[in-house]
Amino acid sequence: MGGRKVEDGKEEAARKKTIEYIVDSLLLNSNQIRDIKWLASVLTFVLPHGDPTKLLWLNLSQNYLDKIDDEILKFPNLKSLQLHGCYISDIEEVRKLKNMGCL
């Protein structure tokens, strides 16, 4: 018969690509958030990859935050953290971020 090879399905499976979604940015600005003690545990369930440490950019601006919770230290790869328009008035709160090497 013809010269066309009959596929057994293995070739087609080998050609298929898997797409992995990686969320590295999160916008939580202007949401009346008062604390973020829950953030890492919630993101473990919400993010497609389930790994909040992959977060690179976090916008928490224009919320009711008056301190920087230690929860933020659970995101060691953050390169950008936006907190403008919050109620943080103590410089000691900002100093908590000094060991976050990527910021």
N, CA, C and O of each residue as an XYZ file, in Angstrom:
412
protein
N       0.815     -1.166      0.000
C       0.000      0.000      0.000
C       0.871      1.247      0.000
O       2.023      1.222     -0.435
N       0.283      2.361      0.510
C       0.989      3.637      0.482
C       2.201      3.635      1.394
O       2.402      2.717      2.189
N       2.993      4.665      1.268
C       4.220      4.763      2.039
C       4.047      5.439      3.390
O       5.037      5.674      4.083
N       2.847      5.751      3.773
C       2.617      6.442      5.035
C       2.677      5.452      6.196
O       2.056      4.390      6.156
N       3.428      5.816      7.220
C       3.586      4.970      8.406
C       2.353      5.093      9.297
O       1.844      6.192      9.513
N       1.894      4.004      9.792
C       0.765      4.004     10.718
C       1.302      4.309     12.113
O       2.183      3.616     12.621
N       0.750      5.367     12.725
C       1.205      5.745     14.064
C       0.525      4.887     15.114
O      -0.653      4.549     14.997
N       1.276      4.548     16.126
C       0.714      3.746     17.211
C       0.349      4.599     18.429
O      -0.039      4.058     19.465
N       0.468      5.920     18.317
C       0.108      6.816     19.415
C       1.306      7.295     20.204
O       1.223      8.339     20.852
N       2.405      6.587     20.180
C       3.592      6.975     20.934
C       4.236      8.224     20.348
O       4.706      9.093     21.083
N       4.254      8.308     19.029
C       4.839      9.480     18.385
C       4.042     10.735     18.706
O       4.608     11.794     18.973
N       2.737     10.602     18.677
C       1.884     11.761     18.976
C       2.068     12.197     20.425
O       2.128     13.395     20.701
N       2.158     11.265     21.338
C       2.362     11.594     22.745
C       3.708     12.272     22.945
O       3.827     13.155     23.794
N       4.713     11.885     22.190
C       6.039     12.485     22.321
C       6.046     13.925     21.814
O       6.844     14.737     22.282
N       5.169     14.250     20.864
C       5.119     15.594     20.304
C       4.348     16.570     21.177
O       4.527     17.780     21.037
N       3.518     16.097     22.052
C       2.717     16.979     22.898
C       3.601     17.678     23.923
O       4.507     17.078     24.502
N       3.321     18.933     24.130
C       4.074     19.729     25.099
C       3.211     19.990     26.330
O       1.988     20.100     26.241
N       3.861     20.083     27.452
C       3.185     20.420     28.699
C       3.451     21.887     29.001
O       4.590     22.348     28.927
N       2.404     22.610     29.338
C       2.537     24.017     29.685
C       2.432     24.144     31.198
O       1.473     23.672     31.810
N       3.419     24.779     31.784
C       3.421     25.008     33.227
C       3.230     26.500     33.481
O       3.990     27.329     32.981
N       2.221     26.824     34.252
C       1.965     28.215     34.589
C       2.723     28.572     35.862
O       2.589     27.902     36.885
N       3.512     29.623     35.787
C       4.235     30.096     36.948
C       3.789     31.521     37.226
O       4.019     32.427     36.425
N       3.157     31.705     38.354
C       2.715     33.029     38.761
C       3.825     33.630     39.604
O       4.167     33.100     40.661
N       4.390     34.747     39.133
C       5.465     35.366     39.892
C       5.113     36.789     40.331
O       5.929     37.464     40.959
N       3.913     37.240     40.007
C       3.462     38.580     40.382
C       2.076     38.497     40.993
O       1.233     37.712     40.558
N       1.858     39.315     42.002
C       0.557     39.301     42.668
C       0.165     40.725     43.029
O       0.913     41.440     43.696
N      -1.008     41.122     42.582
C      -1.542     42.454     42.871
C      -2.642     42.328     43.919
O      -3.715     41.790     43.645
N      -2.369     42.822     45.104
C      -3.359     42.845     46.178
C      -3.585     44.268     46.665
O      -4.009     44.482     47.801
N      -3.306     45.227     45.818
C      -3.435     46.622     46.204
C      -4.907     47.037     46.297
O      -5.773     46.490     45.615
N      -5.154     48.012     47.157
C      -6.483     48.622     47.336
C      -7.559     47.606     47.716
O      -8.635     47.579     47.119
N      -7.265     46.782     48.700
C      -8.210     45.751     49.137
C      -8.567     45.827     50.618
O      -9.167     44.889     51.143
N      -8.226     46.886     51.290
C      -8.519     47.063     52.709
C      -7.910     45.955     53.580
O      -8.488     45.569     54.596
N      -6.751     45.453     53.176
C      -6.049     44.409     53.933
C      -5.419     45.036     55.167
O      -4.770     46.078     55.078
N      -5.609     44.400     56.319
C      -5.097     44.923     57.585
C      -3.877     44.158     58.097
O      -3.078     44.713     58.851
N      -3.725     42.907     57.705
C      -2.531     42.127     58.030
C      -2.355     41.043     56.973
O      -3.276     40.741     56.214
N      -1.160     40.466     56.936
C      -0.873     39.449     55.926
C      -0.402     38.139     56.542
O       0.330     37.384     55.903
N      -0.809     37.864     57.761
C      -0.389     36.637     58.446
C      -0.836     35.379     57.720
O      -0.271     34.310     57.952
N      -1.796     35.469     56.880
C      -2.408     34.358     56.156
C      -1.839     34.171     54.756
O      -2.134     33.168     54.107
N      -1.044     35.095     54.283
C      -0.706     35.171     52.863
C       0.000     33.927     52.324
O      -0.442     33.384     51.312
N       1.067     33.458     52.948
C       1.821     32.311     52.422
C       0.975     31.049     52.389
O       1.030     30.300     51.414
N       0.198     30.797     53.429
C      -0.611     29.573     53.450
C      -1.710     29.606     52.396
O      -2.010     28.581     51.783
N      -2.311     30.767     52.178
C      -3.345     30.876     51.143
C      -2.728     30.692     49.756
O      -3.297     30.005     48.908
N      -1.581     31.297     49.529
C      -0.951     31.189     48.216
C      -0.519     29.765     47.889
O      -0.455     29.395     46.716
N      -0.225     28.971     48.894
C       0.123     27.572     48.665
C      -1.020     26.842     47.972
O      -0.786     25.959     47.147
N      -2.250     27.206     48.303
C      -3.412     26.561     47.701
C      -3.880     27.248     46.421
O      -4.469     26.600     45.555
N      -3.631     28.535     46.292
C      -4.163     29.308     45.177
C      -3.264     29.279     43.942
O      -3.758     29.180     42.819
N      -1.972     29.362     44.139
C      -1.053     29.420     43.007
C      -1.017     28.086     42.258
O      -1.057     27.027     42.884
N      -0.942     28.128     40.930
C      -0.940     26.885     40.144
C       0.222     25.961     40.484
O       0.073     24.741     40.426
N       1.374     26.520     40.838
C       2.538     25.699     41.167
C       2.617     25.401     42.656
O       3.436     24.581     43.071
N       1.786     26.046     43.474
C       1.735     25.784     44.908
C       2.961     26.194     45.691
O       3.161     25.742     46.819
N       3.789     27.053     45.099
C       5.032     27.442     45.757
C       5.123     28.966     45.862
O       5.546     29.625     44.912
N       4.733     29.527     46.999
C       4.775     30.981     47.139
C       6.184     31.560     47.136
O       6.340     32.770     46.967
N       7.203     30.744     47.315
C       8.572     31.277     47.292
C       8.990     31.704     45.889
O      10.010     32.377     45.737
N       8.236     31.334     44.868
C       8.533     31.748     43.498
C       8.014     33.153     43.195
O       8.226     33.684     42.105
N       7.336     33.741     44.168
C       6.791     35.078     43.970
C       7.926     36.095     43.890
O       8.796     36.139     44.760
N       7.908     36.917     42.829
C       8.951     37.911     42.612
C       8.466     39.333     42.824
O       9.261     40.216     43.148
N       7.186     39.564     42.648
C       6.639     40.914     42.677
C       5.336     40.900     43.456
O       4.420     40.149     43.121
N       5.243     41.725     44.498
C       4.057     41.765     45.349
C       3.645     43.212     45.574
O       4.433     44.025     46.058
N       2.419     43.523     45.222
C       1.887     44.869     45.396
C       0.837     44.838     46.498
O      -0.251     44.292     46.313
N       1.162     45.419     47.631
C       0.241     45.536     48.769
C      -0.090     47.001     49.050
O      -0.540     47.333     50.147
N       0.124     47.861     48.089
C      -0.075     49.290     48.291
C      -1.550     49.632     48.499
O      -2.445     48.871     48.131
N      -1.770     50.797     49.099
C      -3.111     51.330     49.339
C      -3.989     50.381     50.168
O      -5.181     50.233     49.899
N      -3.389     49.747     51.168
C      -4.120     48.907     52.112
C      -3.991     49.507     53.505
O      -3.384     50.565     53.668
N      -4.548     48.852     54.497
C      -4.524     49.359     55.868
C      -3.414     48.726     56.704
O      -3.563     48.584     57.918
N      -2.320     48.349     56.079
C      -1.206     47.748     56.807
C      -0.488     48.821     57.618
O      -0.125     49.872     57.088
N      -0.283     48.547     58.915
C       0.465     49.494     59.747
C       1.784     48.905     60.225
O       2.558     49.582     60.901
N       2.046     47.648     59.879
C       3.327     47.014     60.182
C       3.640     45.998     59.091
O       2.761     45.571     58.344
N       4.901     45.627     59.019
C       5.337     44.614     58.067
C       5.469     43.309     58.839
O       6.403     43.126     59.620
N       4.545     42.426     58.614
C       4.515     41.156     59.328
C       5.679     40.270     58.875
O       6.125     40.366     57.731
N       6.166     39.416     59.764
C       7.244     38.485     59.433
C       6.844     37.520     58.319
O       7.703     36.846     57.750
N       5.580     37.446     58.008
C       5.076     36.602     56.919
C       5.761     36.958     55.592
O       5.928     36.100     54.726
N       6.144     38.189     55.445
C       6.779     38.636     54.203
C       8.121     37.948     53.993
O       8.592     37.846     52.860
N       8.741     37.475     55.066
C      10.019     36.782     54.976
C       9.884     35.392     54.344
O      10.884     34.761     54.005
N       8.659     34.928     54.188
C       8.411     33.637     53.540
C       8.473     33.742     52.015
O       8.253     32.761     51.305
N       8.773     34.938     51.529
C       8.908     35.175     50.095
C      10.325     35.675     49.813
O      10.500     36.844     49.468
N      11.332     34.824     49.950
C      12.718     35.269     49.889
C      13.173     35.756     48.511
O      14.199     36.429     48.408
N      12.441     35.432     47.474
C      12.848     35.808     46.126
C      12.188     37.088     45.624
O      12.323     37.437     44.451
N      11.481     37.782     46.500
C      10.840     39.026     46.084
C      11.870     40.024     45.568
O      12.883     40.292     46.215
N      11.587     40.562     44.400
C      12.438     41.605     43.835
C      11.773     42.962     43.948
O      12.441     43.995     43.923
N      10.454     42.954     44.074
C       9.705     44.206     44.185
C       8.580     44.030     45.204
O       7.763     43.116     45.092
N       8.552     44.900     46.179
C       7.504     44.906     47.199
C       6.971     46.325     47.291
O       7.706     47.243     47.654
N       5.727     46.506     46.972
C       5.130     47.836     46.972
C       4.193     47.981     48.162
O       3.217     47.244     48.298
N       4.505     48.936     49.010
C       3.743     49.186     50.224
C       3.317     50.650     50.334
O       2.881     51.078     51.403
N       3.431     51.417     49.270
C       3.074     52.836     49.349
C       1.575     52.997     49.596
O       0.757     52.193     49.149
N       1.255     54.039     50.306
C      -0.140     54.305     50.635
C      -0.668     53.488     51.800
O      -1.864     53.524     52.089
N       0.205     52.754     52.472
C      -0.195     52.024     53.681
C       0.075     52.919     54.891
O       0.501     54.063     54.732
N      -0.165     52.415     56.073
C      -0.041     53.214     57.293
C       1.192     52.844     58.103
O       1.166     52.936     59.330
N       2.257     52.433     57.455
C       3.492     52.062     58.142
C       4.242     53.339     58.493
O       4.689     54.067     57.607
N       4.378     53.608     59.792
C       5.004     54.855     60.220
C       6.299     54.644     61.005
O       7.030     55.601     61.259
N       6.585     53.404     61.391
C       7.774     53.107     62.193
C       8.877     52.566     61.285
O       8.683     51.554     60.612
N      10.016     53.224     61.263
C      11.134     52.809     60.413
C      11.636     51.412     60.775
O      12.205     50.720     59.931
N      11.430     50.998     62.016
C      11.838     49.652     62.436
C      11.086     48.574     61.652
O      11.623     47.491     61.417
N       9.874     48.860     61.256
C       9.110     47.922     60.436
C       9.796     47.720     59.089
O       9.861     46.597     58.589
N      10.292     48.769     58.514
C      10.970     48.696     57.220
C      12.298     47.957     57.354
O      12.716     47.265     56.425
N      12.949     48.091     58.468
C      14.237     47.422     58.694
C      14.108     45.905     58.727
O      15.107     45.204     58.569
N      12.918     45.391     58.926
C      12.700     43.939     58.878
C      13.053     43.368     57.516
O      13.328     42.175     57.390
N      13.048     44.215     56.500
C      13.288     43.771     55.131
C      14.773     43.755     54.743
O      15.109     43.378     53.620
N      15.654     44.155     55.648
C      17.067     44.329     55.298
C      17.747     43.032     54.876
O      18.713     43.087     54.114
N      17.294     41.881     55.331
C      17.936     40.612     54.972
C      17.330     39.958     53.742
O      17.725     38.852     53.373
N      16.395     40.613     53.114
C      15.805     40.082     51.889
C      16.684     40.536     50.730
O      16.507     41.627     50.189
N      17.617     39.694     50.364
C      18.667     40.050     49.427
C      18.229     40.422     48.023
O      18.949     41.150     47.340
N      17.095     39.958     47.574
C      16.658     40.253     46.210
C      15.926     41.586     46.085
O      15.801     42.121     44.984
N      15.441     42.127     47.208
C      14.694     43.392     47.139
C      15.619     44.536     46.786
O      15.175     45.679     46.682
